[in-house]
Amino acid sequence: MGLRRKIFSGFLAVLGFMLSPLSWWNDAIVNLPLALAFAWGISSLVPRPWQEAVFQTAIIVGYWLTNVIGLILIRRGVSKLVSDEQNSSWHRELTKDLALGLGYTVLIVILLKIGILRSIEGYFAPSP
């Protein structure tokens, strides 16, 4: 395996780890800010009465996207580093990774429902 391929595969694995649900710190530092930016952007494209509902859906979709992309990048990078063959148990590992992502998603939904996470206008508008 060439040095260039090793560097690229390692980069994919590190980037994937930064986006994946495999560490406790990445949600607060990487995934949640990316999901919030995604949700703010998407919700700003719809009329005001629908912004909060679109925001809540978009933050979940954005969060899932960061996690799924991270898991795919890890798997791709590590599998290229380790061997040229595909691992036969990748379905089981992916299922486990998605279950962990689902647990984190439940936490995000709880934070949305109790009002800690809101659309950007929600932080500046007076509380009812």
Rosetta constraint file for C-alpha pairs under 8 A:
AtomPair CA 1 CA 5 HARMONIC 6.66 0.50
AtomPair CA 1 CA 6 HARMONIC 6.97 0.50
AtomPair CA 2 CA 6 HARMONIC 6.38 0.50
AtomPair CA 3 CA 7 HARMONIC 6.14 0.50
AtomPair CA 4 CA 8 HARMONIC 6.17 0.50
AtomPair CA 5 CA 9 HARMONIC 5.93 0.50
AtomPair CA 6 CA 10 HARMONIC 5.95 0.50
AtomPair CA 6 CA 80 HARMONIC 7.98 0.50
AtomPair CA 6 CA 81 HARMONIC 6.11 0.50
AtomPair CA 7 CA 11 HARMONIC 6.05 0.50
AtomPair CA 8 CA 12 HARMONIC 6.24 0.50
AtomPair CA 8 CA 77 HARMONIC 7.73 0.50
AtomPair CA 9 CA 13 HARMONIC 6.26 0.50
AtomPair CA 9 CA 76 HARMONIC 7.55 0.50
AtomPair CA 9 CA 77 HARMONIC 4.27 0.50
AtomPair CA 9 CA 78 HARMONIC 6.67 0.50
AtomPair CA 9 CA 80 HARMONIC 6.08 0.50
AtomPair CA 9 CA 81 HARMONIC 5.90 0.50
AtomPair CA 10 CA 14 HARMONIC 6.15 0.50
AtomPair CA 10 CA 77 HARMONIC 5.95 0.50
AtomPair CA 10 CA 78 HARMONIC 7.16 0.50
AtomPair CA 10 CA 81 HARMONIC 7.12 0.50
AtomPair CA 11 CA 15 HARMONIC 6.02 0.50
AtomPair CA 11 CA 77 HARMONIC 7.34 0.50
AtomPair CA 12 CA 16 HARMONIC 5.91 0.50
AtomPair CA 12 CA 73 HARMONIC 5.45 0.50
AtomPair CA 12 CA 74 HARMONIC 6.33 0.50
AtomPair CA 12 CA 76 HARMONIC 7.23 0.50
AtomPair CA 12 CA 77 HARMONIC 4.89 0.50
AtomPair CA 13 CA 17 HARMONIC 6.10 0.50
AtomPair CA 13 CA 73 HARMONIC 5.82 0.50
AtomPair CA 13 CA 74 HARMONIC 4.17 0.50
AtomPair CA 13 CA 75 HARMONIC 7.17 0.50
AtomPair CA 13 CA 76 HARMONIC 7.24 0.50
AtomPair CA 13 CA 77 HARMONIC 4.52 0.50
AtomPair CA 13 CA 78 HARMONIC 5.90 0.50
AtomPair CA 14 CA 18 HARMONIC 6.26 0.50
AtomPair CA 14 CA 74 HARMONIC 7.09 0.50
AtomPair CA 15 CA 19 HARMONIC 6.49 0.50
AtomPair CA 15 CA 70 HARMONIC 6.97 0.50
AtomPair CA 15 CA 73 HARMONIC 7.03 0.50
AtomPair CA 15 CA 74 HARMONIC 7.48 0.50
AtomPair CA 16 CA 20 HARMONIC 5.82 0.50
AtomPair CA 16 CA 69 HARMONIC 6.96 0.50
AtomPair CA 16 CA 70 HARMONIC 3.77 0.50
AtomPair CA 16 CA 71 HARMONIC 5.90 0.50
AtomPair CA 16 CA 72 HARMONIC 7.01 0.50
AtomPair CA 16 CA 73 HARMONIC 4.51 0.50
AtomPair CA 16 CA 74 HARMONIC 4.56 0.50
AtomPair CA 17 CA 21 HARMONIC 7.78 0.50
AtomPair CA 17 CA 22 HARMONIC 6.83 0.50
AtomPair CA 17 CA 23 HARMONIC 7.78 0.50
AtomPair CA 17 CA 70 HARMONIC 6.03 0.50
AtomPair CA 17 CA 71 HARMONIC 7.32 0.50
AtomPair CA 17 CA 73 HARMONIC 7.87 0.50
AtomPair CA 17 CA 74 HARMONIC 6.10 0.50
AtomPair CA 18 CA 26 HARMONIC 6.18 0.50
AtomPair CA 18 CA 30 HARMONIC 7.05 0.50
AtomPair CA 18 CA 70 HARMONIC 6.95 0.50
AtomPair CA 19 CA 26 HARMONIC 6.86 0.50
AtomPair CA 19 CA 30 HARMONIC 6.74 0.50
AtomPair CA 19 CA 31 HARMONIC 6.21 0.50
AtomPair CA 19 CA 66 HARMONIC 5.55 0.50
AtomPair CA 19 CA 67 HARMONIC 5.58 0.50
AtomPair CA 19 CA 69 HARMONIC 7.10 0.50
AtomPair CA 19 CA 70 HARMONIC 4.38 0.50
AtomPair CA 19 CA 71 HARMONIC 7.55 0.50
AtomPair CA 20 CA 26 HARMONIC 7.57 0.50
AtomPair CA 20 CA 66 HARMONIC 6.97 0.50
AtomPair CA 20 CA 67 HARMONIC 4.59 0.50
AtomPair CA 20 CA 68 HARMONIC 7.03 0.50
AtomPair CA 20 CA 69 HARMONIC 7.49 0.50
AtomPair CA 20 CA 70 HARMONIC 4.31 0.50
AtomPair CA 20 CA 71 HARMONIC 5.39 0.50
AtomPair CA 20 CA 74 HARMONIC 7.97 0.50
AtomPair CA 21 CA 26 HARMONIC 7.25 0.50
AtomPair CA 21 CA 27 HARMONIC 7.21 0.50
AtomPair CA 21 CA 67 HARMONIC 5.93 0.50
AtomPair CA 21 CA 70 HARMONIC 7.90 0.50
AtomPair CA 21 CA 71 HARMONIC 7.91 0.50
AtomPair CA 21 CA 97 HARMONIC 7.60 0.50
AtomPair CA 21 CA 100 HARMONIC 6.83 0.50
AtomPair CA 21 CA 101 HARMONIC 6.01 0.50
AtomPair CA 21 CA 104 HARMONIC 7.69 0.50
AtomPair CA 23 CA 27 HARMONIC 7.97 0.50
AtomPair CA 25 CA 29 HARMONIC 6.37 0.50
AtomPair CA 26 CA 30 HARMONIC 5.09 0.50
AtomPair CA 26 CA 31 HARMONIC 6.21 0.50
AtomPair CA 27 CA 31 HARMONIC 4.61 0.50
AtomPair CA 27 CA 32 HARMONIC 5.35 0.50
AtomPair CA 28 CA 32 HARMONIC 5.59 0.50
AtomPair CA 28 CA 33 HARMONIC 7.17 0.50
AtomPair CA 29 CA 33 HARMONIC 6.73 0.50
AtomPair CA 30 CA 34 HARMONIC 6.25 0.50
AtomPair CA 31 CA 35 HARMONIC 5.97 0.50
AtomPair CA 31 CA 63 HARMONIC 6.17 0.50
AtomPair CA 31 CA 66 HARMONIC 6.08 0.50
AtomPair CA 31 CA 67 HARMONIC 7.46 0.50
AtomPair CA 32 CA 36 HARMONIC 5.93 0.50
AtomPair CA 32 CA 63 HARMONIC 6.58 0.50
AtomPair CA 33 CA 37 HARMONIC 6.08 0.50
AtomPair CA 34 CA 38 HARMONIC 6.10 0.50
AtomPair CA 34 CA 62 HARMONIC 7.23 0.50
AtomPair CA 34 CA 63 HARMONIC 7.51 0.50
AtomPair CA 34 CA 66 HARMONIC 7.63 0.50
AtomPair CA 35 CA 39 HARMONIC 6.03 0.50
AtomPair CA 35 CA 58 HARMONIC 7.68 0.50
AtomPair CA 35 CA 59 HARMONIC 5.13 0.50
AtomPair CA 35 CA 60 HARMONIC 7.36 0.50
AtomPair CA 35 CA 61 HARMONIC 7.74 0.50
AtomPair CA 35 CA 62 HARMONIC 4.43 0.50
AtomPair CA 35 CA 63 HARMONIC 4.90 0.50
AtomPair CA 35 CA 66 HARMONIC 7.49 0.50
AtomPair CA 36 CA 40 HARMONIC 5.94 0.50
AtomPair CA 36 CA 59 HARMONIC 5.83 0.50
AtomPair CA 36 CA 62 HARMONIC 7.61 0.50
AtomPair CA 37 CA 41 HARMONIC 6.08 0.50
AtomPair CA 38 CA 42 HARMONIC 6.16 0.50
AtomPair CA 38 CA 58 HARMONIC 6.92 0.50
AtomPair CA 38 CA 59 HARMONIC 6.81 0.50
AtomPair CA 38 CA 62 HARMONIC 5.96 0.50
AtomPair CA 39 CA 43 HARMONIC 5.84 0.50
AtomPair CA 39 CA 54 HARMONIC 7.73 0.50
AtomPair CA 39 CA 55 HARMONIC 5.10 0.50
AtomPair CA 39 CA 56 HARMONIC 7.40 0.50
AtomPair CA 39 CA 57 HARMONIC 7.84 0.50
AtomPair CA 39 CA 58 HARMONIC 4.64 0.50
AtomPair CA 39 CA 59 HARMONIC 4.80 0.50
AtomPair CA 39 CA 62 HARMONIC 6.82 0.50
AtomPair CA 39 CA 119 HARMONIC 7.90 0.50
AtomPair CA 40 CA 44 HARMONIC 6.00 0.50
AtomPair CA 40 CA 55 HARMONIC 6.51 0.50
AtomPair CA 40 CA 119 HARMONIC 6.51 0.50
AtomPair CA 40 CA 120 HARMONIC 6.83 0.50
AtomPair CA 41 CA 45 HARMONIC 6.89 0.50
AtomPair CA 42 CA 46 HARMONIC 7.45 0.50
AtomPair CA 42 CA 54 HARMONIC 7.42 0.50
AtomPair CA 42 CA 55 HARMONIC 7.08 0.50
AtomPair CA 42 CA 58 HARMONIC 6.74 0.50
AtomPair CA 43 CA 50 HARMONIC 7.97 0.50
AtomPair CA 43 CA 51 HARMONIC 5.03 0.50
AtomPair CA 43 CA 52 HARMONIC 7.28 0.50
AtomPair CA 43 CA 54 HARMONIC 5.47 0.50
AtomPair CA 43 CA 55 HARMONIC 5.03 0.50
AtomPair CA 43 CA 58 HARMONIC 7.45 0.50
AtomPair CA 43 CA 119 HARMONIC 7.98 0.50
AtomPair CA 44 CA 51 HARMONIC 6.91 0.50
AtomPair CA 46 CA 50 HARMONIC 6.55 0.50
AtomPair CA 46 CA 51 HARMONIC 6.08 0.50
AtomPair CA 46 CA 54 HARMONIC 7.81 0.50
AtomPair CA 47 CA 51 HARMONIC 6.35 0.50
AtomPair CA 48 CA 52 HARMONIC 7.98 0.50
AtomPair CA 50 CA 54 HARMONIC 6.09 0.50
AtomPair CA 51 CA 55 HARMONIC 5.80 0.50
AtomPair CA 51 CA 119 HARMONIC 7.74 0.50
AtomPair CA 52 CA 56 HARMONIC 6.19 0.50
AtomPair CA 52 CA 118 HARMONIC 7.63 0.50
AtomPair CA 52 CA 119 HARMONIC 6.26 0.50
AtomPair CA 53 CA 57 HARMONIC 6.34 0.50
AtomPair CA 54 CA 58 HARMONIC 5.88 0.50
AtomPair CA 55 CA 59 HARMONIC 6.04 0.50
AtomPair CA 55 CA 118 HARMONIC 7.83 0.50
AtomPair CA 55 CA 119 HARMONIC 6.16 0.50
AtomPair CA 56 CA 60 HARMONIC 6.57 0.50
AtomPair CA 56 CA 112 HARMONIC 7.15 0.50
AtomPair CA 56 CA 118 HARMONIC 7.81 0.50
AtomPair CA 56 CA 119 HARMONIC 7.98 0.50
AtomPair CA 57 CA 61 HARMONIC 6.26 0.50
AtomPair CA 58 CA 62 HARMONIC 5.79 0.50
AtomPair CA 59 CA 63 HARMONIC 5.93 0.50
AtomPair CA 60 CA 64 HARMONIC 6.11 0.50
AtomPair CA 60 CA 105 HARMONIC 6.80 0.50
AtomPair CA 60 CA 108 HARMONIC 7.41 0.50
AtomPair CA 60 CA 109 HARMONIC 7.61 0.50
AtomPair CA 61 CA 65 HARMONIC 6.06 0.50
AtomPair CA 62 CA 66 HARMONIC 6.31 0.50
AtomPair CA 63 CA 67 HARMONIC 6.39 0.50
AtomPair CA 63 CA 105 HARMONIC 7.44 0.50
AtomPair CA 64 CA 68 HARMONIC 5.94 0.50
AtomPair CA 64 CA 101 HARMONIC 7.17 0.50
AtomPair CA 64 CA 105 HARMONIC 7.44 0.50
AtomPair CA 65 CA 69 HARMONIC 5.84 0.50
AtomPair CA 66 CA 70 HARMONIC 5.99 0.50
AtomPair CA 67 CA 71 HARMONIC 6.16 0.50
AtomPair CA 67 CA 101 HARMONIC 6.66 0.50
AtomPair CA 68 CA 72 HARMONIC 6.15 0.50
AtomPair CA 68 CA 98 HARMONIC 7.60 0.50
AtomPair CA 69 CA 73 HARMONIC 6.09 0.50
AtomPair CA 70 CA 74 HARMONIC 6.14 0.50
AtomPair CA 71 CA 75 HARMONIC 6.13 0.50
AtomPair CA 71 CA 94 HARMONIC 7.79 0.50
AtomPair CA 71 CA 97 HARMONIC 7.24 0.50
AtomPair CA 72 CA 76 HARMONIC 6.00 0.50
AtomPair CA 73 CA 77 HARMONIC 5.89 0.50
AtomPair CA 74 CA 78 HARMONIC 5.90 0.50
AtomPair CA 75 CA 79 HARMONIC 5.83 0.50
AtomPair CA 76 CA 80 HARMONIC 6.17 0.50
AtomPair CA 77 CA 81 HARMONIC 6.22 0.50
AtomPair CA 78 CA 82 HARMONIC 6.01 0.50
AtomPair CA 79 CA 83 HARMONIC 5.93 0.50
AtomPair CA 79 CA 84 HARMONIC 7.14 0.50
AtomPair CA 79 CA 85 HARMONIC 7.52 0.50
AtomPair CA 79 CA 86 HARMONIC 6.80 0.50
AtomPair CA 79 CA 87 HARMONIC 7.45 0.50
AtomPair CA 80 CA 84 HARMONIC 5.93 0.50
AtomPair CA 89 CA 93 HARMONIC 6.45 0.50
AtomPair CA 90 CA 94 HARMONIC 5.88 0.50
AtomPair CA 91 CA 95 HARMONIC 6.11 0.50
AtomPair CA 92 CA 96 HARMONIC 6.30 0.50
AtomPair CA 93 CA 97 HARMONIC 6.16 0.50
AtomPair CA 94 CA 98 HARMONIC 6.06 0.50
AtomPair CA 95 CA 99 HARMONIC 6.19 0.50
AtomPair CA 96 CA 100 HARMONIC 6.42 0.50
AtomPair CA 97 CA 101 HARMONIC 6.28 0.50
AtomPair CA 98 CA 102 HARMONIC 6.09 0.50
AtomPair CA 99 CA 103 HARMONIC 6.39 0.50
AtomPair CA 100 CA 104 HARMONIC 6.50 0.50
AtomPair CA 101 CA 105 HARMONIC 6.15 0.50
AtomPair CA 102 CA 106 HARMONIC 6.26 0.50
AtomPair CA 103 CA 107 HARMONIC 6.59 0.50
AtomPair CA 104 CA 108 HARMONIC 6.44 0.50
AtomPair CA 105 CA 109 HARMONIC 6.23 0.50
AtomPair CA 106 CA 110 HARMONIC 6.25 0.50
AtomPair CA 107 CA 111 HARMONIC 6.28 0.50
AtomPair CA 108 CA 112 HARMONIC 6.20 0.50
AtomPair CA 109 CA 113 HARMONIC 6.13 0.50
AtomPair CA 110 CA 114 HARMONIC 6.21 0.50
AtomPair CA 111 CA 115 HARMONIC 6.21 0.50
AtomPair CA 111 CA 116 HARMONIC 5.32 0.50
AtomPair CA 111 CA 117 HARMONIC 5.78 0.50
AtomPair CA 112 CA 116 HARMONIC 6.03 0.50
AtomPair CA 112 CA 117 HARMONIC 4.87 0.50
AtomPair CA 112 CA 118 HARMONIC 6.51 0.50
AtomPair CA 118 CA 122 HARMONIC 5.49 0.50
AtomPair CA 118 CA 123 HARMONIC 6.68 0.50
AtomPair CA 119 CA 123 HARMONIC 7.05 0.50
AtomPair CA 120 CA 124 HARMONIC 7.29 0.50
AtomPair CA 121 CA 125 HARMONIC 6.08 0.50
